[in-house]
Amino acid sequence: MNYFLKYLFLGIIIISQISCSKKEEITILQNKDLKSQMIELYMDGYEAFLDQDTFFAAKKFNEAELIFPQSEWAPIAALMTAYVYYADDYYSDAIYHLERYLKVYPKHKDIDYGHYLLGMCFYENIIDEGRDLGPILKAKKQFQILISNYPKTEFAIDANFKLGLINDRLAGKEMYVGRHYQKSQKWIAAINRFKIVLEDYDTSVYVEEAIYRLAEIHYRIGLEQEAKKYATLLGYNYGSSNWYKASYKIFNKDYDLSEKEIFSIKEKDKKSIFKKFKKRFKDLFN
């Protein structure tokens, strides 16, 4: 939220200063010029925003933009319109105004913020990536645009964190489908899903399990050398991994690994995944 306040309210502070310096002039003028009207509408929108009157605030910011579209404050008003909708969880309205802002003001100095906020709107709409990939893929696209074109901004830093979580969720979906295929003995389909995790989401928290599953399936279908290749890969990169320990039993059925130990490995792996999430988003857990 600090990102929003820092960039958007900067405009409000400057406008407040302009408004104060012009206070006497605005009071005297009966027929206000466009700039004075715009400032008044902007400040009305700001006051409504502080009062949590979302629709009135958005209306005033929108009017401020439209009454003086050539002004340097017009694109800021457009961003504020979008932001007040976002702040009150009206994501569809925020998305509409942000897409319009990006189209109308493609060279505005705060365009990086526009991409970031649009990405956040899609990000907040992620409910179940297993059923609807739309929001998660759109959020990913906006964050990638931000990182590629504005890599040194503070928004890009946060976008990198969000991309990490998005990739974990996408990888999780592939793992879920892959496990289902494996249980159904649809070996090729399962292999393809687990390979997607290795190739497209190689920094996700599911890589170790994906390698283990590939070793397990290849051994099951008689491709022992291929299975050993994946087991070696698992050992080389994740020698202390619980999944590497579980791989012993693939090649040695006499290896003493009880069902209780297997359950323990899975539980430890879940905790390991959670620790990785905490490390990546440590500020959220402090």
Buried (B, 14 or more C-beta within 10 A) or exposed (E): EEBBEEBBBEBBEEBBEBBEEBEEEBEEEEEEEEBBBBBBBBBBBBEBBEEEBBEBBBBBBBBBBEBBBEBEBBBBBBBBBBBBBBBBEBBEBBBBBBBEBBEEBEEBEBBBBBBBBBBBBBBBBBEEBEEEBEBBBBBBBBBBBBBEEBEEBBBBEBBBBBBBBBBBBBBBBBBEBBBEBBEEEBBEBBBBBBBBBBEEBEEBBBBBBBBBBBBBBBBEEEBEEBBBBBBEBBBEEBEEBBBBBBBEBBEEEEEEBEEEBBEEBBEEBEEBBEEBBEEBBEEEEE
